[in-house]
Amino acid sequence: MSTFDKREEGFEKKYALDEEQKFKAEARRNRLLGMWVAEKLGLTGEAATAYAKEVVASDFEEAGDADVVRKVLADLTAKGSAITEPQLRVKMDELMAQAIQQVKAGT
């Protein structure tokens, strides 16, 4: 195997690891978001955990965050919450930073 092949293999492994960490961070962010929204909806305990799982599962409907935003906003609106999409996206950004730190720390 040439040096070039070894470098290429190294880049491919790093890319795969980066993508795996990105996936884990997004799932973690969605779980954290689900728990935050559950609190806003007045859910606690098992109901809050179940809701967080619904939020994580909603991310598999389509690529990107639109499916998660749509679900969460609909649930908040149904409960009479005044949280707007821009406010929700700011919270999602905050939680993504937290999720990345948690994934990198292995927690």
KOLGU-4560 file (N, C-alpha, C; in nm, 3 decimals, padded with zeros to 5 digits):
<recs>
<n_xx: 00.086 n_yy: -00.117 n_zz: 00.000 ca_xx: 00.000 ca_yy: 00.000 ca_zz: 00.000 c_xx: 00.090 c_yy: 00.123 c_zz: 00.000 mol: A seq: 1 type: MET>
<n_xx: 00.063 n_yy: 00.213 n_zz: -00.091 ca_xx: 00.145 ca_yy: 00.334 ca_zz: -00.102 c_xx: 00.107 c_yy: 00.436 c_zz: 00.006 mol: A seq: 2 type: SER>
<n_xx: 00.191 n_yy: 00.534 n_zz: 00.022 ca_xx: 00.165 ca_yy: 00.641 ca_zz: 00.118 c_xx: 00.035 c_yy: 00.713 c_zz: 00.084 mol: A seq: 3 type: THR>
<n_xx: 00.012 n_yy: 00.733 n_zz: -00.045 ca_xx: -00.111 ca_yy: 00.798 ca_zz: -00.089 c_xx: -00.232 c_yy: 00.715 c_zz: -00.048 mol: A seq: 4 type: PHE>
<n_xx: -00.226 n_yy: 00.583 n_zz: -00.069 ca_xx: -00.336 ca_yy: 00.496 ca_zz: -00.032 c_xx: -00.362 c_yy: 00.501 c_zz: 00.119 mol: A seq: 5 type: ASP>
<n_xx: -00.255 n_yy: 00.504 n_zz: 00.197 ca_xx: -00.269 ca_yy: 00.511 ca_zz: 00.342 c_xx: -00.334 c_yy: 00.642 c_zz: 00.385 mol: A seq: 6 type: LYS>
<n_xx: -00.292 n_yy: 00.751 n_zz: 00.322 ca_xx: -00.352 ca_yy: 00.882 ca_zz: 00.353 c_xx: -00.500 c_yy: 00.882 c_zz: 00.316 mol: A seq: 7 type: ARG>
<n_xx: -00.531 n_yy: 00.827 n_zz: 00.199 ca_xx: -00.671 ca_yy: 00.822 ca_zz: 00.154 c_xx: -00.755 c_yy: 00.741 c_zz: 00.252 mol: A seq: 8 type: GLU>
<n_xx: -00.703 n_yy: 00.627 n_zz: 00.294 ca_xx: -00.773 ca_yy: 00.542 ca_zz: 00.390 c_xx: -00.793 c_yy: 00.616 c_zz: 00.523 mol: A seq: 9 type: GLU>
<n_xx: -00.691 n_yy: 00.690 n_zz: 00.565 ca_xx: -00.701 ca_yy: 00.768 ca_zz: 00.687 c_xx: -00.810 c_yy: 00.875 c_zz: 00.678 mol: A seq: 10 type: GLY>
<n_xx: -00.816 n_yy: 00.944 n_zz: 00.564 ca_xx: -00.920 ca_yy: 01.045 ca_zz: 00.544 c_xx: -01.059 c_yy: 00.982 c_zz: 00.543 mol: A seq: 11 type: PHE>
<n_xx: -01.072 n_yy: 00.866 n_zz: 00.480 ca_xx: -01.201 ca_yy: 00.798 ca_zz: 00.475 c_xx: -01.246 c_yy: 00.757 c_zz: 00.615 mol: A seq: 12 type: GLU>
<n_xx: -01.155 n_yy: 00.706 n_zz: 00.696 ca_xx: -01.189 ca_yy: 00.667 ca_zz: 00.833 c_xx: -01.229 c_yy: 00.789 c_zz: 00.916 mol: A seq: 13 type: LYS>
<n_xx: -01.157 n_yy: 00.900 n_zz: 00.899 ca_xx: -01.190 ca_yy: 01.022 ca_zz: 00.973 c_xx: -01.327 c_yy: 01.074 c_zz: 00.931 mol: A seq: 14 type: LYS>
<n_xx: -01.356 n_yy: 01.070 n_zz: 00.801 ca_xx: -01.486 ca_yy: 01.116 ca_zz: 00.751 c_xx: -01.598 c_yy: 01.030 c_zz: 00.812 mol: A seq: 15 type: TYR>
<n_xx: -01.577 n_yy: 00.898 n_zz: 00.812 ca_xx: -01.678 ca_yy: 00.809 ca_zz: 00.868 c_xx: -01.699 c_yy: 00.837 c_zz: 01.017 mol: A seq: 16 type: ALA>
<n_xx: -01.592 n_yy: 00.860 n_zz: 01.090 ca_xx: -01.603 ca_yy: 00.892 ca_zz: 01.232 c_xx: -01.675 c_yy: 01.025 c_zz: 01.253 mol: A seq: 17 type: LEU>
<n_xx: -01.640 n_yy: 01.125 n_zz: 01.173 ca_xx: -01.705 ca_yy: 01.256 ca_zz: 01.183 c_xx: -01.855 c_yy: 01.244 c_zz: 01.156 mol: A seq: 18 type: ASP>
<n_xx: -01.893 n_yy: 01.167 n_zz: 01.054 ca_xx: -02.035 ca_yy: 01.150 ca_zz: 01.022 c_xx: -02.109 c_yy: 01.076 c_zz: 01.133 mol: A seq: 19 type: GLU>
<n_xx: -02.044 n_yy: 00.978 n_zz: 01.192 ca_xx: -02.104 ca_yy: 00.904 ca_zz: 01.303 c_xx: -02.126 c_yy: 00.997 c_zz: 01.423 mol: A seq: 20 type: GLU>
<n_xx: -02.027 n_yy: 01.080 n_zz: 01.453 ca_xx: -02.041 ca_yy: 01.174 ca_zz: 01.564 c_xx: -02.149 c_yy: 01.278 c_zz: 01.535 mol: A seq: 21 type: GLN>
<n_xx: -02.158 n_yy: 01.322 n_zz: 01.410 ca_xx: -02.262 ca_yy: 01.417 ca_zz: 01.372 c_xx: -02.400 c_yy: 01.355 c_zz: 01.392 mol: A seq: 22 type: LYS>
<n_xx: -02.418 n_yy: 01.230 n_zz: 01.350 ca_xx: -02.546 ca_yy: 01.160 ca_zz: 01.367 c_xx: -02.580 c_yy: 01.149 c_zz: 01.514 mol: A seq: 23 type: PHE>
<n_xx: -02.482 n_yy: 01.107 n_zz: 01.595 ca_xx: -02.506 ca_yy: 01.093 ca_zz: 01.739 c_xx: -02.540 c_yy: 01.227 c_zz: 01.803 mol: A seq: 24 type: LYS>
<n_xx: -02.471 n_yy: 01.333 n_zz: 01.763 ca_xx: -02.497 ca_yy: 01.465 ca_zz: 01.819 c_xx: -02.637 c_yy: 01.513 c_zz: 01.782 mol: A seq: 25 type: ALA>
<n_xx: -02.679 n_yy: 01.489 n_zz: 01.658 ca_xx: -02.814 ca_yy: 01.531 ca_zz: 01.617 c_xx: -02.921 c_yy: 01.454 c_zz: 01.694 mol: A seq: 26 type: GLU>
<n_xx: -02.900 n_yy: 01.324 n_zz: 01.711 ca_xx: -02.995 ca_yy: 01.245 ca_zz: 01.789 c_xx: -02.999 c_yy: 01.292 c_zz: 01.934 mol: A seq: 27 type: ALA>
<n_xx: -02.882 n_yy: 01.321 n_zz: 01.990 ca_xx: -02.874 ca_yy: 01.371 ca_zz: 02.128 c_xx: -02.944 c_yy: 01.506 c_zz: 02.139 mol: A seq: 28 type: ARG>
<n_xx: -02.919 n_yy: 01.595 n_zz: 02.041 ca_xx: -02.984 ca_yy: 01.726 ca_zz: 02.042 c_xx: -03.136 c_yy: 01.709 c_zz: 02.038 mol: A seq: 29 type: ARG>
<n_xx: -03.185 n_yy: 01.618 n_zz: 01.955 ca_xx: -03.329 ca_yy: 01.598 ca_zz: 01.945 c_xx: -03.388 c_yy: 01.543 c_zz: 02.074 mol: A seq: 30 type: ASN>
<n_xx: -03.313 n_yy: 01.456 n_zz: 02.142 ca_xx: -03.360 ca_yy: 01.405 ca_zz: 02.271 c_xx: -03.365 c_yy: 01.518 c_zz: 02.374 mol: A seq: 31 type: ARG>
<n_xx: -03.260 n_yy: 01.600 n_zz: 02.378 ca_xx: -03.258 ca_yy: 01.714 ca_zz: 02.469 c_xx: -03.372 c_yy: 01.811 c_zz: 02.437 mol: A seq: 32 type: LEU>
<n_xx: -03.394 n_yy: 01.834 n_zz: 02.308 ca_xx: -03.505 ca_yy: 01.921 ca_zz: 02.265 c_xx: -03.638 c_yy: 01.862 c_zz: 02.310 mol: A seq: 33 type: LEU>
<n_xx: -03.653 n_yy: 01.732 n_zz: 02.291 ca_xx: -03.776 ca_yy: 01.666 ca_zz: 02.334 c_xx: -03.802 c_yy: 01.680 c_zz: 02.482 mol: A seq: 34 type: GLY>
<n_xx: -03.697 n_yy: 01.670 n_zz: 02.562 ca_xx: -03.713 ca_yy: 01.686 ca_zz: 02.707 c_xx: -03.748 c_yy: 01.831 c_zz: 02.741 mol: A seq: 35 type: MET>
<n_xx: -03.687 n_yy: 01.926 n_zz: 02.670 ca_xx: -03.716 ca_yy: 02.068 ca_zz: 02.694 c_xx: -03.861 c_yy: 02.099 c_zz: 02.658 mol: A seq: 36 type: TRP>
<n_xx: -03.905 n_yy: 02.049 n_zz: 02.543 ca_xx: -04.043 ca_yy: 02.074 ca_zz: 02.500 c_xx: -04.141 c_yy: 02.002 c_zz: 02.593 mol: A seq: 37 type: VAL>
<n_xx: -04.106 n_yy: 01.881 n_zz: 02.634 ca_xx: -04.193 ca_yy: 01.807 ca_zz: 02.726 c_xx: -04.219 c_yy: 01.889 c_zz: 02.852 mol: A seq: 38 type: ALA>
<n_xx: -04.115 n_yy: 01.954 n_zz: 02.901 ca_xx: -04.132 ca_yy: 02.041 ca_zz: 03.018 c_xx: -04.230 c_yy: 02.154 c_zz: 02.988 mol: A seq: 39 type: GLU>
<n_xx: -04.217 n_yy: 02.213 n_zz: 02.869 ca_xx: -04.307 ca_yy: 02.322 ca_zz: 02.829 c_xx: -04.451 c_yy: 02.272 c_zz: 02.816 mol: A seq: 40 type: LYS>
<n_xx: -04.466 n_yy: 02.143 n_zz: 02.781 ca_xx: -04.599 ca_yy: 02.084 ca_zz: 02.764 c_xx: -04.656 c_yy: 02.031 c_zz: 02.895 mol: A seq: 41 type: LEU>
<n_xx: -04.576 n_yy: 02.039 n_zz: 03.002 ca_xx: -04.622 ca_yy: 01.991 ca_zz: 03.132 c_xx: -04.605 c_yy: 01.841 c_zz: 03.151 mol: A seq: 42 type: GLY>
<n_xx: -04.523 n_yy: 01.778 n_zz: 03.068 ca_xx: -04.500 ca_yy: 01.634 ca_zz: 03.080 c_xx: -04.382 c_yy: 01.608 c_zz: 03.173 mol: A seq: 43 type: LEU>
<n_xx: -04.392 n_yy: 01.502 n_zz: 03.252 ca_xx: -04.283 ca_yy: 01.464 ca_zz: 03.341 c_xx: -04.265 c_yy: 01.313 c_zz: 03.337 mol: A seq: 44 type: THR>
<n_xx: -04.154 n_yy: 01.267 n_zz: 03.392 ca_xx: -04.129 ca_yy: 01.125 ca_zz: 03.406 c_xx: -04.131 c_yy: 01.048 c_zz: 03.275 mol: A seq: 45 type: GLY>
<n_xx: -04.204 n_yy: 00.937 n_zz: 03.277 ca_xx: -04.212 ca_yy: 00.849 ca_zz: 03.160 c_xx: -04.275 c_yy: 00.919 c_zz: 03.040 mol: A seq: 46 type: GLU>
<n_xx: -04.373 n_yy: 01.005 n_zz: 03.066 ca_xx: -04.438 ca_yy: 01.077 ca_zz: 02.956 c_xx: -04.339 c_yy: 01.169 c_zz: 02.886 mol: A seq: 47 type: ALA>
<n_xx: -04.253 n_yy: 01.235 n_zz: 02.962 ca_xx: -04.152 ca_yy: 01.323 ca_zz: 02.904 c_xx: -04.051 c_yy: 01.242 c_zz: 02.824 mol: A seq: 48 type: ALA>
<n_xx: -04.009 n_yy: 01.129 n_zz: 02.878 ca_xx: -03.913 ca_yy: 01.043 ca_zz: 02.808 c_xx: -03.974 c_yy: 00.990 c_zz: 02.678 mol: A seq: 49 type: THR>
<n_xx: -04.100 n_yy: 00.950 n_zz: 02.683 ca_xx: -04.167 ca_yy: 00.900 ca_zz: 02.564 c_xx: -04.179 c_yy: 01.010 c_zz: 02.459 mol: A seq: 50 type: ALA>
<n_xx: -04.209 n_yy: 01.131 n_zz: 02.504 ca_xx: -04.219 ca_yy: 01.242 ca_zz: 02.409 c_xx: -04.084 c_yy: 01.270 c_zz: 02.344 mol: A seq: 51 type: TYR>
<n_xx: -03.977 n_yy: 01.267 n_zz: 02.423 ca_xx: -03.843 ca_yy: 01.290 ca_zz: 02.369 c_xx: -03.811 c_yy: 01.185 c_zz: 02.262 mol: A seq: 52 type: ALA>
<n_xx: -03.852 n_yy: 01.061 n_zz: 02.285 ca_xx: -03.831 ca_yy: 00.955 ca_zz: 02.185 c_xx: -03.910 c_yy: 00.984 c_zz: 02.057 mol: A seq: 53 type: LYS>
<n_xx: -04.030 n_yy: 01.040 n_zz: 02.071 ca_xx: -04.109 ca_yy: 01.078 ca_zz: 01.953 c_xx: -04.037 c_yy: 01.185 c_zz: 01.872 mol: A seq: 54 type: GLU>
<n_xx: -03.976 n_yy: 01.280 n_zz: 01.940 ca_xx: -03.903 ca_yy: 01.387 ca_zz: 01.872 c_xx: -03.784 c_yy: 01.329 c_zz: 01.796 mol: A seq: 55 type: VAL>
<n_xx: -03.711 n_yy: 01.239 n_zz: 01.860 ca_xx: -03.597 ca_yy: 01.175 ca_zz: 01.793 c_xx: -03.646 c_yy: 01.099 c_zz: 01.670 mol: A seq: 56 type: VAL>
<n_xx: -03.754 n_yy: 01.024 n_zz: 01.684 ca_xx: -03.807 ca_yy: 00.945 ca_zz: 01.572 c_xx: -03.858 c_yy: 01.034 c_zz: 01.459 mol: A seq: 57 type: ALA>
<n_xx: -03.909 n_yy: 01.152 n_zz: 01.493 ca_xx: -03.962 ca_yy: 01.241 ca_zz: 01.389 c_xx: -03.853 c_yy: 01.290 c_zz: 01.294 mol: A seq: 58 type: SER>
<n_xx: -03.728 n_yy: 01.284 n_zz: 01.338 ca_xx: -03.617 ca_yy: 01.331 ca_zz: 01.254 c_xx: -03.590 c_yy: 01.238 c_zz: 01.137 mol: A seq: 59 type: ASP>
<n_xx: -03.647 n_yy: 01.118 n_zz: 01.138 ca_xx: -03.623 ca_yy: 01.023 ca_zz: 01.031 c_xx: -03.726 c_yy: 01.034 c_zz: 00.919 mol: A seq: 60 type: PHE>
<n_xx: -03.819 n_yy: 01.128 n_zz: 00.928 ca_xx: -03.921 ca_yy: 01.145 ca_zz: 00.825 c_xx: -03.865 c_yy: 01.205 c_zz: 00.697 mol: A seq: 61 type: GLU>
<n_xx: -03.772 n_yy: 01.298 n_zz: 00.709 ca_xx: -03.711 ca_yy: 01.361 ca_zz: 00.591 c_xx: -03.575 c_yy: 01.418 c_zz: 00.632 mol: A seq: 62 type: GLU>
<n_xx: -03.495 n_yy: 01.449 n_zz: 00.533 ca_xx: -03.362 ca_yy: 01.505 ca_zz: 00.561 c_xx: -03.375 c_yy: 01.645 c_zz: 00.622 mol: A seq: 63 type: ALA>
<n_xx: -03.282 n_yy: 01.679 n_zz: 00.708 ca_xx: -03.281 ca_yy: 01.812 ca_zz: 00.768 c_xx: -03.364 c_yy: 01.817 c_zz: 00.895 mol: A seq: 64 type: GLY>
<n_xx: -03.378 n_yy: 01.938 n_zz: 00.946 ca_xx: -03.446 ca_yy: 01.960 ca_zz: 01.073 c_xx: -03.593 c_yy: 01.998 c_zz: 01.058 mol: A seq: 65 type: ASP>
<n_xx: -03.640 n_yy: 02.017 n_zz: 00.936 ca_xx: -03.776 ca_yy: 02.066 ca_zz: 00.916 c_xx: -03.881 c_yy: 01.975 c_zz: 00.980 mol: A seq: 66 type: ALA>
<n_xx: -03.860 n_yy: 01.844 n_zz: 00.974 ca_xx: -03.957 ca_yy: 01.752 ca_zz: 01.032 c_xx: -03.964 c_yy: 01.765 c_zz: 01.184 mol: A seq: 67 type: ASP>
<n_xx: -03.850 n_yy: 01.786 n_zz: 01.247 ca_xx: -03.847 ca_yy: 01.803 ca_zz: 01.393 c_xx: -03.913 c_yy: 01.935 c_zz: 01.431 mol: A seq: 68 type: VAL>
<n_xx: -03.878 n_yy: 02.040 n_zz: 01.360 ca_xx: -03.935 ca_yy: 02.172 ca_zz: 01.388 c_xx: -04.087 c_yy: 02.169 c_zz: 01.371 mol: A seq: 69 type: VAL>
<n_xx: -04.132 n_yy: 02.107 n_zz: 01.263 ca_xx: -04.276 ca_yy: 02.099 ca_zz: 01.236 c_xx: -04.349 c_yy: 02.027 c_zz: 01.349 mol: A seq: 70 type: ARG>
<n_xx: -04.296 n_yy: 01.913 n_zz: 01.394 ca_xx: -04.361 ca_yy: 01.836 ca_zz: 01.500 c_xx: -04.367 c_yy: 01.915 c_zz: 01.630 mol: A seq: 71 type: LYS>
<n_xx: -04.251 n_yy: 01.969 n_zz: 01.669 ca_xx: -04.242 ca_yy: 02.038 ca_zz: 01.797 c_xx: -04.330 c_yy: 02.164 c_zz: 01.797 mol: A seq: 72 type: VAL>
<n_xx: -04.323 n_yy: 02.241 n_zz: 01.689 ca_xx: -04.407 ca_yy: 02.362 ca_zz: 01.683 c_xx: -04.555 c_yy: 02.328 c_zz: 01.687 mol: A seq: 73 type: LEU>
<n_xx: -04.596 n_yy: 02.222 n_zz: 01.618 ca_xx: -04.737 ca_yy: 02.181 ca_zz: 01.620 c_xx: -04.779 c_yy: 02.142 c_zz: 01.761 mol: A seq: 74 type: ALA>
<n_xx: -04.695 n_yy: 02.069 n_zz: 01.831 ca_xx: -04.728 ca_yy: 02.028 ca_zz: 01.968 c_xx: -04.733 c_yy: 02.148 c_zz: 02.062 mol: A seq: 75 type: ASP>
<n_xx: -04.638 n_yy: 02.240 n_zz: 02.047 ca_xx: -04.638 ca_yy: 02.359 ca_zz: 02.132 c_xx: -04.759 c_yy: 02.448 c_zz: 02.102 mol: A seq: 76 type: LEU>
<n_xx: -04.791 n_yy: 02.465 n_zz: 01.975 ca_xx: -04.906 ca_yy: 02.547 ca_zz: 01.936 c_xx: -05.036 c_yy: 02.487 c_zz: 01.988 mol: A seq: 77 type: THR>
<n_xx: -05.047 n_yy: 02.355 n_zz: 01.982 ca_xx: -05.167 ca_yy: 02.288 ca_zz: 02.031 c_xx: -05.187 c_yy: 02.311 c_zz: 02.181 mol: A seq: 78 type: ALA>
<n_xx: -05.079 n_yy: 02.331 n_zz: 02.253 ca_xx: -05.088 ca_yy: 02.358 ca_zz: 02.397 c_xx: -05.095 c_yy: 02.507 c_zz: 02.428 mol: A seq: 79 type: LYS>
<n_xx: -05.098 n_yy: 02.591 n_zz: 02.325 ca_xx: -05.112 ca_yy: 02.734 ca_zz: 02.346 c_xx: -04.982 c_yy: 02.807 c_zz: 02.374 mol: A seq: 80 type: GLY>
<n_xx: -04.870 n_yy: 02.745 n_zz: 02.345 ca_xx: -04.740 ca_yy: 02.809 ca_zz: 02.368 c_xx: -04.715 c_yy: 02.916 c_zz: 02.263 mol: A seq: 81 type: SER>
<n_xx: -04.647 n_yy: 03.022 n_zz: 02.303 ca_xx: -04.618 ca_yy: 03.133 ca_zz: 02.212 c_xx: -04.477 c_yy: 03.124 c_zz: 02.155 mol: A seq: 82 type: ALA>
<n_xx: -04.411 n_yy: 03.010 n_zz: 02.165 ca_xx: -04.276 ca_yy: 02.995 ca_zz: 02.112 c_xx: -04.282 c_yy: 02.997 c_zz: 01.960 mol: A seq: 83 type: ILE>
<n_xx: -04.197 n_yy: 03.080 n_zz: 01.901 ca_xx: -04.194 ca_yy: 03.094 ca_zz: 01.755 c_xx: -04.086 c_yy: 03.003 c_zz: 01.696 mol: A seq: 84 type: THR>
<n_xx: -04.091 n_yy: 02.986 n_zz: 01.564 ca_xx: -03.990 ca_yy: 02.904 ca_zz: 01.497 c_xx: -03.849 c_yy: 02.960 c_zz: 01.516 mol: A seq: 85 type: GLU>
<n_xx: -03.828 n_yy: 03.092 n_zz: 01.503 ca_xx: -03.692 ca_yy: 03.143 ca_zz: 01.528 c_xx: -03.643 c_yy: 03.115 c_zz: 01.671 mol: A seq: 86 type: PRO>
<n_xx: -03.732 n_yy: 03.128 n_zz: 01.768 ca_xx: -03.694 ca_yy: 03.099 ca_zz: 01.906 c_xx: -03.660 c_yy: 02.950 c_zz: 01.922 mol: A seq: 87 type: GLN>
<n_xx: -03.737 n_yy: 02.866 n_zz: 01.857 ca_xx: -03.712 ca_yy: 02.722 ca_zz: 01.863 c_xx: -03.578 c_yy: 02.688 c_zz: 01.799 mol: A seq: 88 type: LEU>
<n_xx: -03.548 n_yy: 02.750 n_zz: 01.686 ca_xx: -03.421 ca_yy: 02.722 ca_zz: 01.618 c_xx: -03.301 c_yy: 02.769 c_zz: 01.701 mol: A seq: 89 type: ARG>
<n_xx: -03.316 n_yy: 02.880 n_zz: 01.772 ca_xx: -03.208 ca_yy: 02.926 ca_zz: 01.861 c_xx: -03.186 c_yy: 02.822 c_zz: 01.971 mol: A seq: 90 type: VAL>
<n_xx: -03.294 n_yy: 02.771 n_zz: 02.028 ca_xx: -03.283 ca_yy: 02.668 ca_zz: 02.132 c_xx: -03.218 c_yy: 02.543 c_zz: 02.075 mol: A seq: 91 type: LYS>
<n_xx: -03.254 n_yy: 02.506 n_zz: 01.952 ca_xx: -03.195 ca_yy: 02.388 ca_zz: 01.889 c_xx: -03.045 c_yy: 02.406 c_zz: 01.869 mol: A seq: 92 type: MET>
<n_xx: -03.003 n_yy: 02.527 n_zz: 01.834 ca_xx: -02.860 ca_yy: 02.556 ca_zz: 01.818 c_xx: -02.788 c_yy: 02.543 c_zz: 01.952 mol: A seq: 93 type: ASP>
<n_xx: -02.849 n_yy: 02.596 n_zz: 02.058 ca_xx: -02.790 ca_yy: 02.585 ca_zz: 02.192 c_xx: -02.776 c_yy: 02.438 c_zz: 02.232 mol: A seq: 94 type: GLU>
<n_xx: -02.881 n_yy: 02.362 n_zz: 02.207 ca_xx: -02.879 ca_yy: 02.221 ca_zz: 02.245 c_xx: -02.782 c_yy: 02.140 c_zz: 02.159 mol: A seq: 95 type: LEU>
<n_xx: -02.763 n_yy: 02.183 n_zz: 02.034 ca_xx: -02.667 ca_yy: 02.114 ca_zz: 01.947 c_xx: -02.526 c_yy: 02.131 c_zz: 02.002 mol: A seq: 96 type: MET>
<n_xx: -02.492 n_yy: 02.251 n_zz: 02.047 ca_xx: -02.361 ca_yy: 02.275 ca_zz: 02.106 c_xx: -02.342 c_yy: 02.187 c_zz: 02.229 mol: A seq: 97 type: ALA>
<n_xx: -02.445 n_yy: 02.177 n_zz: 02.311 ca_xx: -02.440 ca_yy: 02.093 ca_zz: 02.430 c_xx: -02.427 c_yy: 01.945 c_zz: 02.391 mol: A seq: 98 type: GLN>
<n_xx: -02.501 n_yy: 01.903 n_zz: 02.289 ca_xx: -02.497 ca_yy: 01.763 ca_zz: 02.245 c_xx: -02.360 c_yy: 01.727 c_zz: 02.190 mol: A seq: 99 type: ALA>
<n_xx: -02.299 n_yy: 01.818 n_zz: 02.113 ca_xx: -02.165 ca_yy: 01.793 ca_zz: 02.059 c_xx: -02.065 c_yy: 01.772 c_zz: 02.171 mol: A seq: 100 type: ILE>
<n_xx: -02.073 n_yy: 01.856 n_zz: 02.273 ca_xx: -01.982 ca_yy: 01.842 ca_zz: 02.388 c_xx: -02.003 c_yy: 01.707 c_zz: 02.456 mol: A seq: 101 type: GLN>
<n_xx: -02.128 n_yy: 01.666 n_zz: 02.473 ca_xx: -02.158 ca_yy: 01.540 ca_zz: 02.538 c_xx: -02.107 c_yy: 01.422 c_zz: 02.456 mol: A seq: 102 type: GLN>
<n_xx: -02.125 n_yy: 01.427 n_zz: 02.326 ca_xx: -02.079 ca_yy: 01.318 ca_zz: 02.239 c_xx: -01.927 c_yy: 01.308 c_zz: 02.242 mol: A seq: 103 type: VAL>
<n_xx: -01.861 n_yy: 01.422 n_zz: 02.235 ca_xx: -01.714 ca_yy: 01.422 ca_zz: 02.238 c_xx: -01.662 c_yy: 01.372 c_zz: 02.372 mol: A seq: 104 type: LYS>
<n_xx: -01.736 n_yy: 01.402 n_zz: 02.480 ca_xx: -01.695 ca_yy: 01.358 ca_zz: 02.613 c_xx: -01.732 c_yy: 01.211 c_zz: 02.638 mol: A seq: 105 type: ALA>
<n_xx: -01.816 n_yy: 01.157 n_zz: 02.551 ca_xx: -01.855 ca_yy: 01.018 ca_zz: 02.566 c_xx: -01.960 c_yy: 00.995 c_zz: 02.671 mol: A seq: 106 type: GLY>
<n_xx: -02.036 n_yy: 01.099 n_zz: 02.704 ca_xx: -02.141 ca_yy: 01.084 ca_zz: 02.805 c_xx: -02.276 c_yy: 01.065 c_zz: 02.743 mol: A seq: 107 type: THR>
</recs>
